[in-house]
């Protein structure tokens, strides 16, 4: 979890778990050679009580001689504004706070105080919500190489004993004793009932099952990743296209994994994407109808267009607004409407041009998001990147005559909803490249080419 020389932001609420975590890490910091920075967020849920928690954390930070960041945020207002649940909203704001503090202090990891009891509660909550093996695997001890949970194998009773033996008196959050939230109900009512009536070792069994499922889920993810290269077509960085024929031959479990992976990549989350949503997509891909559309949470659209299944973030009006930007040569041109950018280089040998892959696990022999042009054939400068305009025509590579862009899109079976989101590289009114599909034959590189223009199109990190 921690390597020598690293800086760790430790989230400290002042409660038993986080106080135990703080002192455990403090006792180990010299032996393991790492530094600590305390982060505390006052959610402003409990008025004077939560403000007192902040003072308590500051006192311990000063006592230990550790740097700290303490902030107060009106989380309730953010929850109302974004129409989030209490628990999800508080978690979102809290993690954003930790990320910001870690960036500001140049920390390597963020340590959180979740324990084995939390893990058991999480597993039961996700079971009620209909989670699969990934959800039922609970919280990982290390997530994304950044978030660590050193106490995840420690029970709440072990934590209480450590605090007692250390002479530490934590703050107690009065709201934790009210069975008004799902987690509190599980903690205060369900788990005690399971231990009393069914299995006194219920928490340990749940944690062990979560650990088993975590390993099996990682294996399924690995297998799904290996299947991506034959199922997923990256014909445009703002969307994901799936080859239906190849996809439908995969095992059902792998199909579901691939779909969740794709949705997470487009929407940055699969929260609220239920089993029923995934099954609806599977039905869409397997039925005999050539076209169809589904609307998922997080404004995600799934479109069936002939032999392709397209997953994308929907625009509010179903189309991308008109955009046009001057291409920086050399340089990076941002395309905010598509959360993407274009990188242009001149006089480069681009046969091995290193373009950042849009979708992890997808490998193509020919990178359709990078093209090389004969720069001296381009007569009108500067170049621009825009979406389509009425009357657009060009000469696709390999063709002798021109073709209407509209007809080209029809022949390529590009759904109408997506056509305004395809970037086009132009010189004046002349099209050089329909990004992700075809460049113009007029600007191709030949043996007599002296100067090359390499252009690569990629999605911005979320």
LUMMARPA-608632 format. One record per residue (C-alpha): residue in one letter; x, y, z. Coordinates in steps of 0.001 Angstrom, whole numbers, always signed. Example, Ala and Ser with C-alpha at 12.3 -4.5 7.8 and 13.67 -1.06 7.14 Angstrom:
BEGIN
@type = A east = +12300 north = -4500 up = +7800
@type = S east = +13670 north = -1060 up = +7140
This chain:
BEGIN
@type = X east = +0 north = +0 up = +0
@type = X east = +2792 north = +2420 up = +871
@type = X east = +6273 north = +2699 up = -592
@type = X east = +9311 north = +4451 up = +935
@type = X east = +9380 north = +8191 up = +335
@type = X east = +5672 north = +8564 up = -404
@type = X east = +3380 north = +11226 up = +1007
@type = X east = +0 north = +10011 up = +2257
@type = X east = -3120 north = +12100 up = +2717
@type = X east = -5075 north = +10505 up = +5545
@type = X east = -8780 north = +11272 up = +5765
@type = X east = -9635 north = +11981 up = +9400
@type = X east = -13211 north = +12639 up = +10497
@type = X east = -12359 north = +12333 up = +14177
@type = X east = -14369 north = +9145 up = +14612
@type = X east = -12990 north = +5810 up = +15891
@type = X east = -11950 north = +4387 up = +12518
@type = X east = -10147 north = +7438 up = +11158
@type = X east = -8485 north = +8264 up = +14502
@type = X east = -7225 north = +4689 up = +14720
@type = X east = -5969 north = +4923 up = +11144
@type = X east = -4171 north = +8194 up = +11848
@type = X east = -2284 north = +6884 up = +14878
@type = X east = -1516 north = +3540 up = +13229
@type = X east = +77 north = +5322 up = +10270
@type = X east = +1824 north = +7818 up = +12550
@type = X east = +3391 north = +4929 up = +14483
@type = X east = +4636 north = +3376 up = +11222
@type = X east = +5791 north = +6452 up = +9306
@type = X east = +9410 north = +6412 up = +10453
@type = X east = +9830 north = +2653 up = +10071
@type = X east = +8323 north = +2646 up = +6565
@type = X east = +9718 north = +6068 up = +5592
@type = X east = +6627 north = +8014 up = +4510
@type = X east = +5070 north = +11353 up = +5435
@type = X east = +1499 north = +12225 up = +6380
@type = X east = -894 north = +15075 up = +5645
@type = X east = -4253 north = +15170 up = +7440
@type = X east = -7416 north = +16068 up = +5515
@type = X east = -10719 north = +16799 up = +7238
@type = X east = -13975 north = +17891 up = +5598
@type = X east = -16761 north = +19456 up = +7628
@type = X east = -19914 north = +18531 up = +5688
@type = X east = -21905 north = +21077 up = +7738
@type = X east = -24600 north = +18472 up = +8374
@type = X east = -24567 north = +18725 up = +12167
@type = X east = -23918 north = +22389 up = +12917
@type = X east = -21889 north = +22947 up = +16088
@type = X east = -21209 north = +19228 up = +16489
@type = X east = -19437 north = +18912 up = +13131
@type = X east = -17550 north = +22185 up = +13699
@type = X east = -16309 north = +20712 up = +16979
@type = X east = -15116 north = +17627 up = +15064
@type = X east = -12956 north = +19915 up = +12906
@type = X east = -11394 north = +21494 up = +16018
@type = X east = -10768 north = +18021 up = +17439
@type = X east = -8918 north = +16926 up = +14273
@type = X east = -6847 north = +20113 up = +14258
@type = X east = -5808 north = +19521 up = +17883
@type = X east = -4551 north = +16031 up = +17052
@type = X east = -2751 north = +17293 up = +13942
@type = X east = -908 north = +19915 up = +16011
@type = X east = -208 north = +17398 up = +18772
@type = X east = +1448 north = +15051 up = +16249
@type = X east = +3186 north = +17875 up = +14400
@type = X east = +1516 north = +17004 up = +11093
@type = X east = +437 north = +19309 up = +8275
@type = X east = -3312 north = +19451 up = +7766
@type = X east = -6086 north = +20778 up = +5536
@type = X east = -9482 north = +21446 up = +7084
@type = X east = -12388 north = +22764 up = +5042
@type = X east = -16125 north = +23263 up = +5504
@type = X east = -18464 north = +22729 up = +2551
@type = X east = -22249 north = +23033 up = +2487
@type = X east = -22727 north = +19500 up = +1159
@type = X east = -26510 north = +19572 up = +1640
@type = X east = -26816 north = +22416 up = -890
@type = X east = -24722 north = +20500 up = -3423
@type = X east = -26889 north = +17415 up = -2928
@type = X east = -30080 north = +19406 up = -3514
@type = X east = -28646 north = +21213 up = -6541
@type = X east = -27492 north = +18001 up = -8224
@type = X east = -30463 north = +15887 up = -7064
@type = X east = -28248 north = +13278 up = -5395
@type = X east = -29016 north = +10944 up = -2526
@type = X east = -27626 north = +11885 up = +865
@type = X east = -25018 north = +9093 up = +931
@type = X east = -23955 north = +9327 up = -2714
@type = X east = -23750 north = +13114 up = -2613
@type = X east = -21666 north = +13189 up = +559
@type = X east = -19324 north = +10541 up = -846
@type = X east = -18887 north = +12430 up = -4125
@type = X east = -18014 north = +15711 up = -2415
@type = X east = -15710 north = +13962 up = +44
@type = X east = -13689 north = +12187 up = -2653
@type = X east = -13430 north = +15382 up = -4690
@type = X east = -12033 north = +17060 up = -1578
@type = X east = -9469 north = +14293 up = -1040
@type = X east = -8418 north = +14428 up = -4694
@type = X east = -7936 north = +18173 up = -4524
@type = X east = -5931 north = +18054 up = -1302
@type = X east = -3745 north = +15241 up = -2673
@type = X east = -3027 north = +17318 up = -5780
@type = X east = -2285 north = +20466 up = -3774
@type = X east = +211 north = +18781 up = -1447
@type = X east = +1662 north = +16452 up = -4128
@type = X east = +605 north = +13315 up = -2240
@type = X east = +962 north = +9813 up = -3687
@type = X east = -1897 north = +8073 up = -1872
@type = X east = -5071 north = +8773 up = +83
@type = X east = -5647 north = +6562 up = +3130
@type = X east = -9221 north = +5878 up = +4225
@type = X east = -10483 north = +4335 up = +7465
@type = X east = -12864 north = +1652 up = +6163
@type = X east = -12771 north = -1544 up = +8213
@type = X east = -14001 north = -5140 up = +7990
@type = X east = -17414 north = -4244 up = +9422
@type = X east = -17800 north = -1588 up = +6709
@type = X east = -16920 north = -4235 up = +4132
@type = X east = -19629 north = -6600 up = +5410
@type = X east = -22184 north = -3783 up = +5422
@type = X east = -21198 north = -2743 up = +1885
@type = X east = -21598 north = -6278 up = +588
@type = X east = -25112 north = -6594 up = +2030
@type = X east = -26163 north = -3177 up = +685
@type = X east = -24939 north = -4059 up = -2805
@type = X east = -26647 north = -7445 up = -2621
@type = X east = -29972 north = -5693 up = -1990
@type = X east = -29333 north = -3467 up = -5009
@type = X east = -28821 north = -6475 up = -7279
@type = X east = -25055 north = -6247 up = -7780
@type = X east = -23061 north = -8862 up = -9664
@type = X east = -19750 north = -10386 up = -8639
@type = X east = -17916 north = -7100 up = -9182
@type = X east = -20197 north = -5197 up = -6819
@type = X east = -20307 north = -8033 up = -4296
@type = X east = -16516 north = -8095 up = -4142
@type = X east = -16859 north = -5032 up = -1944
@type = X east = -14229 north = -2362 up = -1447
@type = X east = -10681 north = -3146 up = -2630
@type = X east = -7763 north = -2571 up = -280
@type = X east = -6090 north = -552 up = -3034
@type = X east = -8105 north = +1270 up = -5714
@type = X east = -6643 north = +2883 up = -8820
@type = X east = -3205 north = +2720 up = -7231
@type = X east = -4198 north = +5755 up = -5162
@type = X east = -6808 north = +5010 up = -2497
@type = X east = -5666 north = +2656 up = +247
@type = X east = -7626 north = +1082 up = +3105
@type = X east = -5089 north = -189 up = +5667
@type = X east = -7784 north = -1203 up = +8199
@type = X east = -10003 north = -3160 up = +5819
@type = X east = -9087 north = -6477 up = +7485
@type = X east = -9545 north = -5070 up = +11003
@type = X east = -12872 north = -5414 up = +12807
@type = X east = -14565 north = -2563 up = +14629
@type = X east = -13968 north = -4337 up = +17944
@type = X east = -10211 north = -4546 up = +17209
@type = X east = -10201 north = -834 up = +16392
@type = X east = -11991 north = -9 up = +19663
@type = X east = -9427 north = -2065 up = +21585
@type = X east = -6530 north = -275 up = +19868
@type = X east = -8007 north = +3104 up = +20804
@type = X east = -8584 north = +2018 up = +24388
@type = X east = -5065 north = +615 up = +24722
@type = X east = -3658 north = +3837 up = +23244
@type = X east = -5665 north = +6088 up = +25546
@type = X east = -7447 north = +7752 up = +22624
@type = X east = -11019 north = +9069 up = +22890
@type = X east = -12554 north = +9570 up = +19442
@type = X east = -15455 north = +11788 up = +18487
@type = X east = -18819 north = +10072 up = +18102
@type = X east = -21098 north = +11052 up = +15226
@type = X east = -24614 north = +11055 up = +16684
@type = X east = -26136 north = +10482 up = +13228
@type = X east = -24452 north = +7045 up = +13083
@type = X east = -26817 north = +5868 up = +15803
@type = X east = -29962 north = +6749 up = +13854
@type = X east = -31419 north = +4030 up = +11625
@type = X east = -32532 north = +6507 up = +8968
@type = X east = -29980 north = +5648 up = +6272
@type = X east = -29556 north = +2253 up = +4637
@type = X east = -26022 north = +1704 up = +5949
@type = X east = -27087 north = +2553 up = +9491
@type = X east = -30043 north = +164 up = +9245
@type = X east = -27741 north = -2619 up = +8091
@type = X east = -25258 north = -1864 up = +10869
@type = X east = -27710 north = -1343 up = +13722
@type = X east = -30486 north = -3798 up = +12836
@type = X east = -29685 north = -6369 up = +10141
@type = X east = -26144 north = -7494 up = +11013
@type = X east = -26928 north = -7938 up = +14744
@type = X east = -29960 north = -10035 up = +13733
@type = X east = -27859 north = -12194 up = +11379
@type = X east = -25246 north = -12746 up = +14090
@type = X east = -27824 north = -13514 up = +16769
@type = X east = -30174 north = -15739 up = +14768
@type = X east = -28160 north = -17235 up = +11885
@type = X east = -24378 north = -17086 up = +12184
@type = X east = -22350 north = -15387 up = +14930
@type = X east = -19482 north = -15172 up = +12445
@type = X east = -21588 north = -13476 up = +9734
@type = X east = -19273 north = -10481 up = +9273
@type = X east = -16203 north = -12618 up = +8710
@type = X east = -18092 north = -14853 up = +6273
@type = X east = -19257 north = -11832 up = +4276
@type = X east = -15743 north = -10371 up = +4144
@type = X east = -14263 north = -13715 up = +3078
@type = X east = -16883 north = -14086 up = +344
@type = X east = -16130 north = -10551 up = -861
@type = X east = -12427 north = -11408 up = -1098
@type = X east = -13174 north = -14569 up = -3124
@type = X east = -15479 north = -12696 up = -5479
@type = X east = -12901 north = -9942 up = -5893
@type = X east = -10349 north = -12416 up = -7294
@type = X east = -12920 north = -14009 up = -9588
@type = X east = -14092 north = -10588 up = -10769
@type = X east = -10517 north = -9594 up = -11612
@type = X east = -10193 north = -12763 up = -13715
@type = X east = -13422 north = -12000 up = -15591
@type = X east = -12220 north = -8446 up = -16213
@type = X east = -8987 north = -9810 up = -17651
@type = X east = -10859 north = -12171 up = -19983
@type = X east = -13256 north = -9392 up = -21023
@type = X east = -10302 north = -7142 up = -21774
@type = X east = -8789 north = -9805 up = -24012
@type = X east = -12081 north = -9940 up = -25958
@type = X east = -12268 north = -6190 up = -26525
@type = X east = -9901 north = -6163 up = -29495
@type = X east = -12287 north = -8284 up = -31584
@type = X east = -15551 north = -6787 up = -30335
@type = X east = -14924 north = -3058 up = -30025
@type = X east = -14382 north = -739 up = -32992
@type = X east = -13034 north = +2727 up = -32180
@type = X east = -14336 north = +4681 up = -35147
@type = X east = -14601 north = +7943 up = -33233
@type = X east = -13068 north = +9020 up = -29917
@type = X east = -16289 north = +10421 up = -28426
@type = X east = -18195 north = +7147 up = -28807
@type = X east = -17650 north = +3396 up = -28639
@type = X east = -18803 north = +1078 up = -31387
@type = X east = -19224 north = -2653 up = -30908
@type = X east = -19204 north = -5190 up = -33739
@type = X east = -22462 north = -7023 up = -33031
@type = X east = -21539 north = -10226 up = -34881
@type = X east = -18356 north = -10695 up = -32851
@type = X east = -19947 north = -9500 up = -29614
@type = X east = -22855 north = -11965 up = -29834
@type = X east = -20468 north = -14944 up = -30002
@type = X east = -18996 north = -14183 up = -26564
@type = X east = -20082 north = -15825 up = -23341
@type = X east = -22943 north = -13999 up = -21637
@type = X east = -20813 north = -13131 up = -18604
@type = X east = -18171 north = -11568 up = -20857
@type = X east = -20792 north = -9651 up = -22840
@type = X east = -22072 north = -8061 up = -19643
@type = X east = -18548 north = -7124 up = -18580
@type = X east = -17781 north = -5552 up = -21942
@type = X east = -20966 north = -3480 up = -21838
@type = X east = -20291 north = -2195 up = -18326
@type = X east = -16722 north = -1371 up = -19309
@type = X east = -17937 north = +588 up = -22333
@type = X east = -20611 north = +2469 up = -20372
@type = X east = -18116 north = +3385 up = -17649
@type = X east = -15713 north = +4681 up = -20287
@type = X east = -18367 north = +6907 up = -21865
@type = X east = -20169 north = +8037 up = -18693
@type = X east = -17282 north = +7682 up = -16172
@type = X east = -19625 north = +5647 up = -13961
@type = X east = -21930 north = +2646 up = -14012
@type = X east = -23786 north = +3797 up = -10910
@type = X east = -27556 north = +3387 up = -11458
@type = X east = -26946 north = +1191 up = -14526
@type = X east = -28930 north = -1852 up = -13448
@type = X east = -29119 north = -5487 up = -14493
@type = X east = -32275 north = -4614 up = -16438
@type = X east = -30397 north = -1945 up = -18423
@type = X east = -27665 north = -4402 up = -19414
@type = X east = -30226 north = -7053 up = -20364
@type = X east = -32051 north = -4509 up = -22541
@type = X east = -28819 north = -3794 up = -24417
@type = X east = -28222 north = -7523 up = -24900
@type = X east = -31739 north = -7903 up = -26302
@type = X east = -31160 north = -4937 up = -28615
@type = X east = -27948 north = -6499 up = -29953
@type = X east = -29431 north = -9962 up = -30493
@type = X east = -32876 north = -9236 up = -31976
@type = X east = -33528 north = -9155 up = -35722
@type = X east = -34341 north = -5456 up = -35981
@type = X east = -31573 north = -3520 up = -37802
@type = X east = -32008 north = -309 up = -35777
@type = X east = -32980 north = +724 up = -32285
@type = X east = -32090 north = +3049 up = -29424
@type = X east = -32004 north = +2853 up = -25618
@type = X east = -31567 north = +5660 up = -23084
@type = X east = -29559 north = +4787 up = -19967
@type = X east = -28769 north = +6724 up = -16784
@type = X east = -26068 north = +9413 up = -16973
@type = X east = -27465 north = +10527 up = -20349
@type = X east = -25971 north = +7538 up = -22162
@type = X east = -27448 north = +6410 up = -25470
@type = X east = -27093 north = +2910 up = -26891
@type = X east = -27853 north = +2856 up = -30621
@type = X east = -28140 north = -191 up = -32841
@type = X east = -27201 north = +707 up = -36409
@type = X east = -27082 north = -2305 up = -38705
@type = X east = -24109 north = -4447 up = -37618
@type = X east = -22907 north = -1970 up = -34956
@type = X east = -23876 north = -1218 up = -31388
@type = X east = -22964 north = +2376 up = -30545
@type = X east = -22555 north = +3633 up = -26983
@type = X east = -22181 north = +7364 up = -26507
@type = X east = -22980 north = +10278 up = -24227
@type = X east = -26123 north = +11856 up = -25651
@type = X east = -26304 north = +15522 up = -26505
@type = X east = -29262 north = +17421 up = -25079
@type = X east = -30629 north = +18110 up = -28543
@type = X east = -29430 north = +14851 up = -30075
@type = X east = -26819 north = +16690 up = -32125
@type = X east = -23503 north = +18389 up = -31571
@type = X east = -23579 north = +22164 up = -32091
@type = X east = -21518 north = +23592 up = -34904
@type = X east = -17855 north = +24127 up = -34114
@type = X east = -14760 north = +25211 up = -36018
@type = X east = -11198 north = +25729 up = -34805
@type = X east = -7968 north = +26724 up = -36509
@type = X east = -5500 north = +23811 up = -36489
@type = X east = -2250 north = +24581 up = -34696
@type = X east = +675 north = +23281 up = -36770
@type = X east = +2622 north = +22136 up = -34896
@type = X east = +656 north = +21962 up = -31668
@type = X east = -2472 north = +20824 up = -29889
@type = X east = -5950 north = +21994 up = -30899
@type = X east = -8643 north = +21526 up = -28288
@type = X east = -12147 north = +20404 up = -29308
@type = X east = -14178 north = +21020 up = -26134
@type = X east = -17497 north = +20007 up = -27728
@type = X east = -16118 north = +16480 up = -28118
@type = X east = -13876 north = +16455 up = -25033
@type = X east = -11082 north = +15724 up = -27513
@type = X east = -8026 north = +17254 up = -29109
@type = X east = -5951 north = +17091 up = -32278
@type = X east = -2160 north = +16896 up = -32229
@type = X east = -374 north = +18028 up = -35392
@type = X east = +3306 north = +17543 up = -36263
@type = X east = +5247 north = +18621 up = -39340
@type = X east = +8220 north = +16993 up = -41056
@type = X east = +7966 north = +13839 up = -38978
@type = X east = +8317 north = +10231 up = -40040
@type = X east = +4958 north = +9103 up = -38778
@type = X east = +4895 north = +5451 up = -39731
@type = X east = +5168 north = +4643 up = -36035
@type = X east = +3324 north = +7686 up = -34749
@type = X east = +2587 north = +7208 up = -31089
@type = X east = -1081 north = +8050 up = -30593
@type = X east = -2743 north = +7640 up = -27235
@type = X east = -5321 north = +4855 up = -27475
@type = X east = -8869 north = +5931 up = -26861
@type = X east = -10009 north = +2661 up = -25406
@type = X east = -7803 north = +426 up = -23281
@type = X east = -7548 north = -3057 up = -24711
@type = X east = -8347 north = -2068 up = -28311
@type = X east = -5510 north = -2497 up = -30769
@type = X east = -5714 north = -1868 up = -34501
@type = X east = -3052 north = -2615 up = -37106
@type = X east = -3871 north = +725 up = -38733
@type = X east = -4658 north = +3545 up = -36392
@type = X east = -7752 north = +5188 up = -37832
@type = X east = -7307 north = +8242 up = -35597
@type = X east = -3932 north = +9162 up = -37084
@type = X east = -3253 north = +10156 up = -40672
@type = X east = -270 north = +11524 up = -42596
@type = X east = -706 north = +14082 up = -45390
@type = X east = +1507 north = +15547 up = -48098
@type = X east = +1881 north = +19024 up = -46662
@type = X east = +2999 north = +20620 up = -49937
@type = X east = -270 north = +19612 up = -51632
@type = X east = -2211 north = +21759 up = -49172
@type = X east = -2635 north = +25158 up = -50836
@type = X east = -4857 north = +27093 up = -48451
@type = X east = -3730 north = +27837 up = -44903
@type = X east = -4429 north = +27813 up = -42044
@type = X east = -6192 north = +24458 up = -41753
@type = X east = -9385 north = +24168 up = -39703
@type = X east = -11188 north = +21414 up = -37802
@type = X east = -14976 north = +21535 up = -37857
@type = X east = -18037 north = +19348 up = -38101
@type = X east = -20008 north = +18893 up = -41311
@type = X east = -21607 north = +21676 up = -43338
@type = X east = -24329 north = +21558 up = -45970
@type = X east = -22888 north = +20743 up = -49400
@type = X east = -19645 north = +19144 up = -48146
@type = X east = -17948 north = +16949 up = -50752
@type = X east = -14574 north = +15215 up = -50996
@type = X east = -12617 north = +12584 up = -52879
@type = X east = -12251 north = +9572 up = -50547
@type = X east = -8911 north = +7783 up = -50637
@type = X east = -8885 north = +5230 up = -53455
@type = X east = -11693 north = +6872 up = -55438
@type = X east = -11336 north = +8787 up = -58702
@type = X east = -14252 north = +11157 up = -58311
@type = X east = -15831 north = +13243 up = -55559
@type = X east = -18607 north = +12135 up = -53290
@type = X east = -21108 north = +14036 up = -51179
@type = X east = -20214 north = +13743 up = -47511
@type = X east = -23866 north = +12899 up = -46791
@type = X east = -23687 north = +9939 up = -49212
@type = X east = -20364 north = +8880 up = -47722
@type = X east = -21909 north = +8751 up = -44245
@type = X east = -24883 north = +6767 up = -45562
@type = X east = -22597 north = +4232 up = -47271
@type = X east = -20493 north = +3980 up = -44105
@type = X east = -23715 north = +3395 up = -42126
@type = X east = -23039 north = +6270 up = -39750
@type = X east = -26278 north = +6955 up = -37795
@type = X east = -27807 north = +10388 up = -38330
@type = X east = -27482 north = +11160 up = -34617
@type = X east = -23698 north = +10874 up = -34822
@type = X east = -22860 north = +12671 up = -38041
@type = X east = -22502 north = +16135 up = -36497
@type = X east = -19983 north = +14719 up = -34020
@type = X east = -17499 north = +13566 up = -36652
@type = X east = -14629 north = +16099 up = -36880
@type = X east = -13463 north = +17088 up = -40354
@type = X east = -10049 north = +18519 up = -41241
@type = X east = -10357 north = +21113 up = -43998
@type = X east = -8272 north = +23486 up = -46092
@type = X east = -10680 north = +26233 up = -47020
@type = X east = -13718 north = +24390 up = -48360
@type = X east = -11720 north = +21280 up = -49281
@type = X east = -11871 north = +18258 up = -46982
@type = X east = -8564 north = +16580 up = -46117
@type = X east = -9856 north = +14026 up = -43646
@type = X east = -13121 north = +12734 up = -42231
@type = X east = -11653 north = +11767 up = -38887
@type = X east = -11886 north = +8092 up = -38070
@type = X east = -13190 north = +7178 up = -41523
@type = X east = -11304 north = +8315 up = -44640
@type = X east = -8761 north = +10883 up = -45800
@type = X east = -8878 north = +12608 up = -49179
@type = X east = -7065 north = +10944 up = -52053
@type = X east = -5740 north = +14355 up = -53118
@type = X east = -3490 north = +14745 up = -50094
@type = X east = -2049 north = +11243 up = -49785
@type = X east = +1672 north = +10715 up = -49293
@type = X east = +3640 north = +9464 up = -52293
@type = X east = +7296 north = +8694 up = -53050
@type = X east = +7808 north = +12318 up = -54103
@type = X east = +6474 north = +13727 up = -50819
@type = X east = +8972 north = +16042 up = -49134
@type = X east = +7081 north = +17387 up = -46158
@type = X east = +4627 north = +15354 up = -44134
@type = X east = +1889 north = +16566 up = -41845
@type = X east = +950 north = +14043 up = -39144
@type = X east = -2387 north = +14561 up = -37427
@type = X east = -3685 north = +12499 up = -34512
@type = X east = -7098 north = +12738 up = -32898
@type = X east = -7664 north = +11590 up = -29319
@type = X east = -10057 north = +11778 up = -26436
@type = X east = -9192 north = +14010 up = -23495
@type = X east = -8814 north = +12374 up = -20083
@type = X east = -12022 north = +12678 up = -18099
